[in-house]
Amino acid sequence: MAEALRIQELLDDRGSSLHLELLTTSVSLEGVCSDPYVTSPGLAMVGFVERFPAGRMQVFGQTEMMYLATLSPDAQRECLESFFSLGVPVAFVTKGQEVPDVLLETAAGHDVPVFGTVLTTKDFFRRLKPYLEFALAPSTSIHGSLADVYGVGLLFTGNSGIGKSECVLDLVERGHRVVADDLILVSRRGHDVLIGEGHELQKHHMEIRGVGIIDVKSLFGVRAIRQQKRIEVVVHLQEWGDTRSYDRTGLDPEQCEILEVCLPKVTIPLNPGKNITVISEIVAMNHLLKYSGVDSAEQFDRELQRRMAPVTEYLEEDYE
């Protein structure tokens, strides 16, 4: 994932599936686009540009081309000059429509590449949008381990050597799946979905201190791995500290923020004999239970408050 997408990269990656044909052969394809959305010119064609999104890919459908055909040659050139001066990185003409020379000449004059495609405007939008959202998704890298436990993406974090990799390896032994270890590449899809995956060179290798680097897929088979997974809960492993306070009821859940997305966070203190693997499975199952609308801690608290209500009322009325 990158903050900007080169037009040449778009052509290399999706030129075939989008049936793209470069119509402005003299224009450089080294320009970039950083906006994951693609739109049609709309009112900008008639001069209303106050809300025009500069830097966004533009698609000329049948409506735009029919409108251009109603204009005189001079009016066409004036309209297109105004439009391509608004910071358009690239333009597409759909449905295999014939493109007038004035459009290509004006676009080339502003160094804007124009592509033609036989796809309908609807199909073109449908194929291009998911690619742009992926290619231009906000991203970061995190030191940790990511596993799929009962379908829940658990991101294990903590100091180096705390036991993240060993915990995930034990989860794999119990039938769960590893996504990535040590370096997690995280990208945001939409507003609140975080997807984690490993580096392409790292694959599903893990470093186990005292053993070395192991290949999880070769040892446990393809069932033990996933290529990517949504991150749903952060499990922070921390050495036990007598002076630290830990959540014992679940009524005040922690949260952490990654790429402006808030995720539930569970801090697990480590001491000798604690079964972190089973606790991790409980974390995943408890998340599924909350997702289905059942919060055990809140239910327990409500029942406790209900049982204590008569006693509280009695004490409030005792004036001796």
N, C-alpha and C positions, 0 to 999 in steps of 0.2 A: 504494500500500500504506500501511496505517496501523497504529498500535499498538492502536487500538480501533475497533470497528465499531458505528455507530449502528443501532438496530433499524429505523429509517426507511430507512436506506441498503439494508439487507438486503431490505426490502419493495420498494423501488424497483428494485433490481438483479435480484432473483430471485423476486419475487412471482408472476410469470407462470409461469416454468418449474417452480416448486414448488407451483403452484396454491394459493397461500395465501389464506385468508379470515380477516380479523380478527374475532375473536369478542368481545373485550373493547373495545368502541368508546370507552369512557370513559377508557382508560388511555393515557398519553403514550407515544409511540414514540421519545422522545429518549434513552432509556436506551442504554447501550453494553455491548458484550461484547468482551473481550480474549483469550478462550481459543479457539484454532482448532479445538477438538474439541467434539463434540456427543454426548451420551449419553442413556440412558434412566434413570429414577429408580431402578429396581432395589430394593435392600434399604432405601433411604431411605424407601420407602413403609411399611415395617414398623417403622421407628424406628432402624435401624442407620445412623448418620450419621457415624461416626468417619472414614471415608475418602471422604466426599461431596465432590466437586470444586465448591466454591463459584465462582460466576461463569461457569459453563458452561451452554450451551443444553441444554434437556431435552426429550425426545420421549416422549409418552405413546402407546404402542402398544396393541395389543389386550390384551396380558397385564395391563398396568397398569389399563386401564379395567375389565377383568373382575374384577380384585381389588377395585377400588373398589365395584363392584356387590354384592360379598358383604358389605360393611359396612353397619351401620345408619347412618341420617342423621347422628346425633351422632358416630359413629366416623369417618365420612367427613370431616366438617368438622375434627375434631381431627387426622386424618391430613394433610389438605391444609394446615391452618394450620401444622403443624410443617414440612411440606415447603417451602412457599413462603417461609418465614422463613429459609431457608438461603442466601439470596443468589442466587436464580435470575433471570437477566436476561430470559428469554423462554421460553415453553413452546409446544410444537406437539402437536396431536392428529391422528394419521394415520388412513388408511383411511376417511375420511368418517364416523367414529363419532359418535354422538350424545353431546354433552358435557353432563353434569349442571350445573344452575344453581349448585350448591354449589361446583363447581370454578371456574367463572367469577367468582363472587362472592368467593371466597377469594383468587384470583389478583389481582383488581382491588383488594382490600383491601391487598395488598402491592405494588401498582403494577407488577404483572407482566403484560405483554401475552400473550394466548393466541391462537394461530392454529390454524385447522383446515385440513386438506388431504385430498384424495381419494387421494393417493399411498399405496402400501403403505409400511410402516416401512422395509423394505429399500431400496426405490427412493428414499425421501426421504433416507435417510442417504447413498446413493450420489450423489445430486445436490447435496446441501448441503456435504458434506465438502470436495470440491476447491475450492469457492468460498471457504469459510472459510480453508483453508490459504493460498490466494492473497491474500485480503483482509487477513489478519492475519499474513502472513509477515514476519519480521524483515527490515529493509531499511536501506540506506545509499546514499550517493552518492559516486562516485569521479571524480576528474579524470583522464581518460585517453581512450583510443580502443579500441573493441572490434570485432574482425573475425572472420569465419568463414573459416579457412584449412584446406582439405581436411577440413572437418567438425569442426575443433578450434577452440574459442573462445579466441582469444588476446587478452588484455587488455594493451594497451601503456600503460605508465606512464613518468613521467620529468618533469623540470623543464619549465616552460612554454617553448615555442620550441625544444625539443630535436629535434623532427621526427616526433612521433607521427602527426600527421594526414597528413603527406607520405608516411610509410611505408605507412599504411593505403590511401591513395589509389593508391600504386603497386601494392599488392596487388590492389586492385579492377581496375586496368588489366590485371593478369595473370590475371583470371578469378575472383578470390575475392570475398567479399561483406563489406560494412560493416554493422555493427549500429548503432553510435552513435559520435559523436565529441564530445570535450570533456567532456560531463557524462554519466556512466554511472550509471543507477539499478540498484542491485543488490539482489535479494531472495533469501532462503534458502528453498529448498523441501525439506522433510524435514530430515534431519540434515546432509547433506554436498553438497547441490546448490545452486549459485549461478547465478541467472539474471540476465543483464544486458540492459538495453534503454535506449533513449533517451527523453528527455522528449517528451510528446505534442506540444508546440509546436515542438520542435526537429526532429522527424522525422529525415530523413537528410541534413541540411545539414552542411557542413564549412567551417571557416575555414582558408583557406590564406594564409599571410602573403605579401603582395605581390600577391595576386590578389583576395582578399576571400572572401565567403561563396558557396559553390557548392551546387547541389542534385545529389547523386549519382544519384538516381533519374532525374531529367530528362536528365542527361548520358549515363549508361551503361545505363539501362533497369532494369526491375524485377528482372532477374537479378542485379544488383549489390548488392542490399540484403537484409537480414533484419530482421524485427520484434524478435526477441529471440534470445538464444543462451546456452547454458550456458557459464560461464567455467571453463576447464580449465587454462590456463597463464598466468602473469603474466610478461610480457616487459618488463623494466625497461631503458630506454635511458639511458645515462649517458656523460657526456663522459670521454674517455680521461684517465687520470691515471697518471703514471710511478710514483708511490708506492703505487698501489693494487694489490692482488693479485686476480687473476681466476681462476675455475675453468677449468683447461685439460684436465682429464681426464673430468669428469662423474661422478667417484666420490664426491664430496661435494656432492650437489645442495642448492640453497637451497630454502627454503620461506617463504611468507608467509601471514598469517592474515587472512581477511576474514569478518566475521560468525561468528567461531569455527569457520570451515572452513579447513583447511590446504590450500594450493595449491602446486604446484611453481612455482618462480620461476627465470627465466633472466635474468641481467644481461649486457647486451651493451654493451661499451665502444665509443664512436664515435670514429673518426678518419677523415681524408680518404680517400676511395676505397673505403670499406667498403660492400659491398652488403647493406644491412639487409633488403631485401625477400627475397632468396634465403635469408639466414640465418633469417628468420622462417618461411619455408616448411620449412626443415630442422628448426626447433624443433617445428613441427606434426607433421611426419612422424616425427620421433624419439619424440614423445609417443605417436603411434599404435603405433609399434613396441614401446615399453615396455608399452603397454596389452595388446598381444598376447602379452606374456611374454618379449620379446627386449630385453635391456639390453646394448647394444654395448660400453659402457665396462666393465661387469662381466665380460663374456665375454672382452674383450681382456686384462683384468687377470688373470683365471683362467688363460688360456693362457700369459701371460708368467710367472706364478708356476710353472706346470707345467714350462715350459722351463728355468727357472732352478733348479729343485729339485736336479738332480744337482750343479751347481756349488756350491750352498749346502751340501749334504752333504759335498762334498769339502773345502771350507774349514773346516767344523766339525771334520773329522777330521785336519786338518793341525796337528800340535802343534809343529812346528819353529819 
